[in-house]
Amino acid sequence: MKVYDPAAKFELKVSEVEFRRAASGRILMARIYQPHGVGPFPTLLDLHGGAWNNKDRLANEPMDRAVAA
């Protein structure tokens, strides 16, 4: 079993996936930051709860990218 190294940094694959489609047709998207390499990797879930009145779901991208790498 590999030992988790919190100082390790990884190249990232960033992808967009649909996680919900409302009856009205509105699509909600999720952005996944996935390290390249052999896992397992820990998971962090960051939910934007700004009700779309305080920035948007990409506002935390710099932090999300840093945490994922």
Biopython code that builds the backbone (N, CA, C, O; Angstrom):
import numpy as np
from Bio.PDB.StructureBuilder import StructureBuilder

atoms = [
    (1, "MET", "N", (0.832, -1.171, 0.000)),
    (1, "MET", "CA", (0.000, 0.000, 0.000)),
    (1, "MET", "C", (0.883, 1.242, 0.000)),
    (1, "MET", "O", (1.874, 1.313, 0.727)),
    (2, "LYS", "N", (0.506, 2.230, -0.834)),
    (2, "LYS", "CA", (1.242, 3.484, -0.856)),
    (2, "LYS", "C", (0.921, 4.306, 0.384)),
    (2, "LYS", "O", (-0.181, 4.246, 0.928)),
    (3, "VAL", "N", (1.899, 5.060, 0.805)),
    (3, "VAL", "CA", (1.722, 5.962, 1.939)),
    (3, "VAL", "C", (1.380, 7.343, 1.392)),
    (3, "VAL", "O", (2.022, 7.813, 0.453)),
    (4, "TYR", "N", (0.394, 7.984, 1.959)),
    (4, "TYR", "CA", (-0.013, 9.322, 1.535)),
    (4, "TYR", "C", (1.079, 10.326, 1.856)),
    (4, "TYR", "O", (1.574, 10.379, 2.982)),
    (5, "ASP", "N", (1.453, 11.125, 0.859)),
    (5, "ASP", "CA", (2.461, 12.163, 1.026)),
    (5, "ASP", "C", (1.798, 13.514, 0.766)),
    (5, "ASP", "O", (1.590, 13.869, -0.394)),
    (6, "PRO", "N", (1.463, 14.274, 1.800)),
    (6, "PRO", "CA", (0.766, 15.543, 1.595)),
    (6, "PRO", "C", (1.593, 16.579, 0.847)),
    (6, "PRO", "O", (1.034, 17.559, 0.353)),
    (7, "ALA", "N", (2.909, 16.396, 0.748)),
    (7, "ALA", "CA", (3.755, 17.344, 0.026)),
    (7, "ALA", "C", (3.839, 17.028, -1.466)),
    (7, "ALA", "O", (4.357, 17.838, -2.233)),
    (8, "ALA", "N", (3.341, 15.873, -1.888)),
    (8, "ALA", "CA", (3.411, 15.487, -3.300)),
    (8, "ALA", "C", (2.522, 16.401, -4.140)),
    (8, "ALA", "O", (1.441, 16.800, -3.705)),
    (9, "LYS", "N", (2.988, 16.731, -5.350)),
    (9, "LYS", "CA", (2.221, 17.555, -6.290)),
    (9, "LYS", "C", (1.997, 16.750, -7.556)),
    (9, "LYS", "O", (2.864, 15.976, -7.963)),
    (10, "PHE", "N", (0.840, 16.927, -8.184)),
    (10, "PHE", "CA", (0.466, 16.153, -9.357)),
    (10, "PHE", "C", (-0.026, 17.066, -10.471)),
    (10, "PHE", "O", (-0.600, 18.125, -10.214)),
    (11, "GLU", "N", (0.206, 16.644, -11.712)),
    (11, "GLU", "CA", (-0.433, 17.290, -12.849)),
    (11, "GLU", "C", (-1.914, 16.953, -12.760)),
    (11, "GLU", "O", (-2.282, 15.895, -12.248)),
    (12, "LEU", "N", (-2.768, 17.846, -13.255)),
    (12, "LEU", "CA", (-4.204, 17.655, -13.110)),
    (12, "LEU", "C", (-4.914, 17.515, -14.444)),
    (12, "LEU", "O", (-4.524, 18.126, -15.439)),
    (13, "LYS", "N", (-5.951, 16.710, -14.450)),
    (13, "LYS", "CA", (-6.907, 16.658, -15.548)),
    (13, "LYS", "C", (-8.160, 17.343, -15.017)),
    (13, "LYS", "O", (-8.667, 16.974, -13.957)),
    (14, "VAL", "N", (-8.663, 18.339, -15.746)),
    (14, "VAL", "CA", (-9.863, 19.060, -15.337)),
    (14, "VAL", "C", (-10.975, 18.720, -16.321)),
    (14, "VAL", "O", (-10.803, 18.864, -17.531)),
    (15, "SER", "N", (-12.111, 18.270, -15.806)),
    (15, "SER", "CA", (-13.226, 17.930, -16.690)),
    (15, "SER", "C", (-14.527, 18.480, -16.128)),
    (15, "SER", "O", (-14.673, 18.674, -14.921)),
    (16, "GLU", "N", (-15.467, 18.727, -17.034)),
    (16, "GLU", "CA", (-16.795, 19.223, -16.679)),
    (16, "GLU", "C", (-17.788, 18.090, -16.893)),
    (16, "GLU", "O", (-17.769, 17.442, -17.940)),
    (17, "VAL", "N", (-18.648, 17.845, -15.923)),
    (17, "VAL", "CA", (-19.662, 16.802, -16.060)),
    (17, "VAL", "C", (-21.025, 17.349, -15.619)),
    (17, "VAL", "O", (-21.123, 18.147, -14.687)),
    (18, "GLU", "N", (-22.049, 16.906, -16.304)),
    (18, "GLU", "CA", (-23.408, 17.265, -15.921)),
    (18, "GLU", "C", (-23.800, 16.411, -14.719)),
    (18, "GLU", "O", (-23.670, 15.188, -14.755)),
    (19, "PHE", "N", (-24.280, 17.056, -13.653)),
    (19, "PHE", "CA", (-24.716, 16.255, -12.516)),
    (19, "PHE", "C", (-26.209, 16.386, -12.245)),
    (19, "PHE", "O", (-26.767, 15.633, -11.448)),
    (20, "ARG", "N", (-26.856, 17.341, -12.908)),
    (20, "ARG", "CA", (-28.301, 17.442, -12.750)),
    (20, "ARG", "C", (-28.899, 18.223, -13.906)),
    (20, "ARG", "O", (-28.334, 19.216, -14.365)),
    (21, "ARG", "N", (-30.050, 17.758, -14.368)),
    (21, "ARG", "CA", (-30.803, 18.464, -15.396)),
    (21, "ARG", "C", (-32.217, 18.665, -14.851)),
    (21, "ARG", "O", (-32.923, 17.699, -14.561)),
    (22, "ALA", "N", (-32.621, 19.925, -14.716)),
    (22, "ALA", "CA", (-33.942, 20.242, -14.180)),
    (22, "ALA", "C", (-35.017, 19.978, -15.233)),
    (22, "ALA", "O", (-34.721, 19.886, -16.424)),
    (23, "ALA", "N", (-36.250, 19.860, -14.788)),
    (23, "ALA", "CA", (-37.371, 19.654, -15.705)),
    (23, "ALA", "C", (-37.461, 20.790, -16.718)),
    (23, "ALA", "O", (-37.938, 20.594, -17.835)),
    (24, "SER", "N", (-37.003, 21.975, -16.329)),
    (24, "SER", "CA", (-37.017, 23.133, -17.230)),
    (24, "SER", "C", (-35.942, 23.046, -18.304)),
    (24, "SER", "O", (-35.937, 23.830, -19.253)),
    (25, "GLY", "N", (-35.026, 22.080, -18.148)),
    (25, "GLY", "CA", (-33.926, 21.933, -19.095)),
    (25, "GLY", "C", (-32.617, 22.541, -18.613)),
    (25, "GLY", "O", (-31.575, 22.350, -19.240)),
    (26, "ARG", "N", (-32.664, 23.270, -17.505)),
    (26, "ARG", "CA", (-31.438, 23.873, -16.972)),
    (26, "ARG", "C", (-30.484, 22.771, -16.521)),
    (26, "ARG", "O", (-30.881, 21.825, -15.841)),
    (27, "ILE", "N", (-29.231, 22.911, -16.912)),
    (27, "ILE", "CA", (-28.213, 21.912, -16.597)),
    (27, "ILE", "C", (-27.277, 22.471, -15.529)),
    (27, "ILE", "O", (-26.804, 23.602, -15.639)),
    (28, "LEU", "N", (-27.017, 21.680, -14.507)),
    (28, "LEU", "CA", (-26.036, 22.038, -13.486)),
    (28, "LEU", "C", (-24.783, 21.207, -13.730)),
    (28, "LEU", "O", (-24.848, 19.989, -13.902)),
    (29, "MET", "N", (-23.647, 21.886, -13.741)),
    (29, "MET", "CA", (-22.380, 21.243, -14.065)),
    (29, "MET", "C", (-21.493, 21.143, -12.832)),
    (29, "MET", "O", (-21.589, 21.948, -11.907)),
    (30, "ALA", "N", (-20.635, 20.142, -12.843)),
    (30, "ALA", "CA", (-19.614, 19.965, -11.808)),
    (30, "ALA", "C", (-18.255, 19.962, -12.493)),
    (30, "ALA", "O", (-18.114, 19.459, -13.607)),
    (31, "ARG", "N", (-17.282, 20.511, -11.841)),
    (31, "ARG", "CA", (-15.910, 20.496, -12.353)),
    (31, "ARG", "C", (-15.123, 19.518, -11.499)),
    (31, "ARG", "O", (-15.150, 19.595, -10.271)),
    (32, "ILE", "N", (-14.418, 18.592, -12.154)),
    (32, "ILE", "CA", (-13.627, 17.569, -11.463)),
    (32, "ILE", "C", (-12.150, 17.839, -11.719)),
    (32, "ILE", "O", (-11.722, 17.955, -12.867)),
    (33, "TYR", "N", (-11.378, 17.938, -10.646)),
    (33, "TYR", "CA", (-9.925, 18.076, -10.718)),
    (33, "TYR", "C", (-9.359, 16.722, -10.330)),
    (33, "TYR", "O", (-9.481, 16.295, -9.182)),
    (34, "GLN", "N", (-8.745, 16.054, -11.282)),
    (34, "GLN", "CA", (-8.273, 14.686, -11.044)),
    (34, "GLN", "C", (-6.765, 14.620, -11.278)),
    (34, "GLN", "O", (-6.306, 14.899, -12.386)),
    (35, "PRO", "N", (-5.989, 14.258, -10.261)),
    (35, "PRO", "CA", (-4.545, 14.134, -10.440)),
    (35, "PRO", "C", (-4.204, 13.005, -11.411)),
    (35, "PRO", "O", (-4.840, 11.951, -11.406)),
    (36, "HIS", "N", (-3.183, 13.243, -12.248)),
    (36, "HIS", "CA", (-2.655, 12.170, -13.090)),
    (36, "HIS", "C", (-1.805, 11.268, -12.207)),
    (36, "HIS", "O", (-1.244, 11.722, -11.209)),
    (37, "GLY", "N", (-1.711, 10.022, -12.561)),
    (37, "GLY", "CA", (-0.864, 9.103, -11.821)),
    (37, "GLY", "C", (-1.665, 7.995, -11.184)),
    (37, "GLY", "O", (-2.891, 7.935, -11.276)),
    (38, "VAL", "N", (-0.931, 7.132, -10.543)),
    (38, "VAL", "CA", (-1.544, 5.988, -9.890)),
    (38, "VAL", "C", (-2.071, 6.420, -8.525)),
    (38, "VAL", "O", (-1.323, 6.969, -7.715)),
    (39, "GLY", "N", (-3.330, 6.180, -8.272)),
    (39, "GLY", "CA", (-3.960, 6.519, -6.994)),
    (39, "GLY", "C", (-3.686, 5.430, -5.983)),
    (39, "GLY", "O", (-2.751, 4.654, -6.180)),
    (40, "PRO", "N", (-4.417, 5.336, -4.962)),
    (40, "PRO", "CA", (-5.616, 6.128, -4.706)),
    (40, "PRO", "C", (-5.277, 7.539, -4.230)),
    (40, "PRO", "O", (-4.235, 7.777, -3.620)),
    (41, "PHE", "N", (-6.179, 8.460, -4.524)),
    (41, "PHE", "CA", (-6.033, 9.837, -4.093)),
    (41, "PHE", "C", (-7.182, 10.184, -3.155)),
    (41, "PHE", "O", (-8.279, 9.645, -3.303)),
    (42, "PRO", "N", (-6.952, 11.072, -2.194)),
    (42, "PRO", "CA", (-8.056, 11.518, -1.345)),
    (42, "PRO", "C", (-9.041, 12.350, -2.171)),
    (42, "PRO", "O", (-8.701, 12.832, -3.252)),
    (43, "THR", "N", (-10.239, 12.510, -1.665)),
    (43, "THR", "CA", (-11.279, 13.274, -2.356)),
    (43, "THR", "C", (-11.664, 14.482, -1.518)),
    (43, "THR", "O", (-11.773, 14.402, -0.294)),
    (44, "LEU", "N", (-11.870, 15.604, -2.204)),
    (44, "LEU", "CA", (-12.378, 16.812, -1.569)),
    (44, "LEU", "C", (-13.580, 17.272, -2.379)),
    (44, "LEU", "O", (-13.496, 17.367, -3.603)),
    (45, "LEU", "N", (-14.674, 17.552, -1.734)),
    (45, "LEU", "CA", (-15.869, 18.047, -2.400)),
    (45, "LEU", "C", (-16.072, 19.489, -1.976)),
    (45, "LEU", "O", (-16.251, 19.772, -0.791)),
    (46, "ASP", "N", (-16.045, 20.408, -2.945)),
    (46, "ASP", "CA", (-16.231, 21.835, -2.687)),
    (46, "ASP", "C", (-17.518, 22.259, -3.387)),
    (46, "ASP", "O", (-17.579, 22.276, -4.616)),
    (47, "LEU", "N", (-18.536, 22.598, -2.618)),
    (47, "LEU", "CA", (-19.822, 22.996, -3.184)),
    (47, "LEU", "C", (-19.975, 24.501, -3.104)),
    (47, "LEU", "O", (-19.787, 25.098, -2.043)),
    (48, "HIS", "N", (-20.317, 25.117, -4.235)),
    (48, "HIS", "CA", (-20.582, 26.551, -4.247)),
    (48, "HIS", "C", (-22.010, 26.765, -3.776)),
    (48, "HIS", "O", (-22.953, 26.268, -4.392)),
    (49, "GLY", "N", (-22.168, 27.491, -2.703)),
    (49, "GLY", "CA", (-23.505, 27.711, -2.157)),
    (49, "GLY", "C", (-23.913, 29.166, -2.200)),
    (49, "GLY", "O", (-24.666, 29.618, -1.338)),
    (50, "GLY", "N", (-23.436, 29.909, -3.180)),
    (50, "GLY", "CA", (-23.685, 31.343, -3.240)),
    (50, "GLY", "C", (-25.022, 31.741, -3.818)),
    (50, "GLY", "O", (-25.288, 32.929, -4.002)),
    (51, "ALA", "N", (-25.875, 30.762, -4.110)),
    (51, "ALA", "CA", (-27.197, 31.041, -4.687)),
    (51, "ALA", "C", (-27.077, 31.933, -5.916)),
    (51, "ALA", "O", (-27.991, 32.689, -6.246)),
    (52, "TRP", "N", (-25.947, 31.832, -6.577)),
    (52, "TRP", "CA", (-25.635, 32.561, -7.817)),
    (52, "TRP", "C", (-25.685, 34.079, -7.617)),
    (52, "TRP", "O", (-25.794, 34.821, -8.593)),
    (53, "ASN", "N", (-25.609, 34.544, -6.387)),
    (53, "ASN", "CA", (-25.570, 35.990, -6.180)),
    (53, "ASN", "C", (-24.222, 36.434, -5.622)),
    (53, "ASN", "O", (-24.003, 37.628, -5.418)),
    (54, "ASN", "N", (-23.327, 35.501, -5.377)),
    (54, "ASN", "CA", (-21.994, 35.815, -4.882)),
    (54, "ASN", "C", (-20.985, 35.043, -5.719)),
    (54, "ASN", "O", (-20.550, 33.953, -5.348)),
    (55, "LYS", "N", (-20.622, 35.625, -6.852)),
    (55, "LYS", "CA", (-19.711, 35.008, -7.815)),
    (55, "LYS", "C", (-20.379, 33.797, -8.445)),
    (55, "LYS", "O", (-21.603, 33.767, -8.570)),
    (56, "ASP", "N", (-19.596, 32.794, -8.845)),
    (56, "ASP", "CA", (-20.172, 31.607, -9.475)),
    (56, "ASP", "C", (-19.367, 30.381, -9.081)),
    (56, "ASP", "O", (-18.471, 30.468, -8.241)),
    (57, "ARG", "N", (-19.680, 29.237, -9.682)),
    (57, "ARG", "CA", (-19.057, 27.979, -9.272)),
    (57, "ARG", "C", (-17.571, 27.908, -9.604)),
    (57, "ARG", "O", (-16.878, 27.016, -9.114)),
    (58, "LEU", "N", (-17.070, 28.822, -10.421)),
    (58, "LEU", "CA", (-15.647, 28.814, -10.767)),
    (58, "LEU", "C", (-14.823, 29.765, -9.903)),
    (58, "LEU", "O", (-13.608, 29.859, -10.079)),
    (59, "ALA", "N", (-15.463, 30.466, -8.979)),
    (59, "ALA", "CA", (-14.770, 31.454, -8.150)),
    (59, "ALA", "C", (-13.656, 30.837, -7.312)),
    (59, "ALA", "O", (-12.650, 31.494, -7.043)),
    (60, "ASN", "N", (-13.824, 29.591, -6.898)),
    (60, "ASN", "CA", (-12.822, 28.939, -6.050)),
    (60, "ASN", "C", (-11.807, 28.131, -6.849)),
    (60, "ASN", "O", (-11.066, 27.337, -6.269)),
    (61, "GLU", "N", (-11.757, 28.315, -8.172)),
    (61, "GLU", "CA", (-10.864, 27.499, -8.992)),
    (61, "GLU", "C", (-9.408, 27.530, -8.525)),
    (61, "GLU", "O", (-8.799, 26.463, -8.441)),
    (62, "PRO", "N", (-8.816, 28.680, -8.218)),
    (62, "PRO", "CA", (-7.413, 28.658, -7.768)),
    (62, "PRO", "C", (-7.205, 27.788, -6.525)),
    (62, "PRO", "O", (-6.232, 27.036, -6.451)),
    (63, "MET", "N", (-8.106, 27.887, -5.560)),
    (63, "MET", "CA", (-7.985, 27.071, -4.357)),
    (63, "MET", "C", (-8.217, 25.593, -4.677)),
    (63, "MET", "O", (-7.473, 24.732, -4.208)),
    (64, "ASP", "N", (-9.249, 25.300, -5.478)),
    (64, "ASP", "CA", (-9.542, 23.907, -5.831)),
    (64, "ASP", "C", (-8.366, 23.271, -6.560)),
    (64, "ASP", "O", (-8.005, 22.125, -6.290)),
    (65, "ARG", "N", (-7.770, 24.020, -7.484)),
    (65, "ARG", "CA", (-6.628, 23.508, -8.248)),
    (65, "ARG", "C", (-5.443, 23.236, -7.318)),
    (65, "ARG", "O", (-4.772, 22.212, -7.448)),
    (66, "ALA", "N", (-5.189, 24.144, -6.388)),
    (66, "ALA", "CA", (-4.067, 23.970, -5.458)),
    (66, "ALA", "C", (-4.283, 22.774, -4.537)),
    (66, "ALA", "O", (-3.351, 22.014, -4.274)),
    (67, "VAL", "N", (-5.500, 22.607, -4.050)),
    (67, "VAL", "CA", (-5.792, 21.485, -3.157)),
    (67, "VAL", "C", (-5.678, 20.163, -3.908)),
    (67, "VAL", "O", (-5.161, 19.186, -3.366)),
    (68, "ALA", "N", (-6.159, 20.123, -5.157)),
    (68, "ALA", "CA", (-6.125, 18.883, -5.941)),
    (68, "ALA", "C", (-4.712, 18.487, -6.330)),
    (68, "ALA", "O", (-4.410, 17.299, -6.443)),
    (69, "ALA", "N", (-3.838, 19.476, -6.536)),
    (69, "ALA", "CA", (-2.471, 19.171, -6.968)),
    (69, "ALA", "C", (-1.631, 18.742, -5.793)),
    (69, "ALA", "O", (-0.448, 18.443, -5.957)),
]
sb = StructureBuilder()
sb.init_structure("model")
sb.init_model(0)
sb.init_chain("A")
sb.init_seg("    ")
for serial, (resi, resn, name, xyz) in enumerate(atoms, 1):
    if name == "N":
        sb.init_residue(resn, " ", resi, " ")
    sb.init_atom(name, np.array(xyz, "f"), 0.0, 1.0, " ", f" {name:<3s}", serial, name[0])
structure = sb.get_structure()
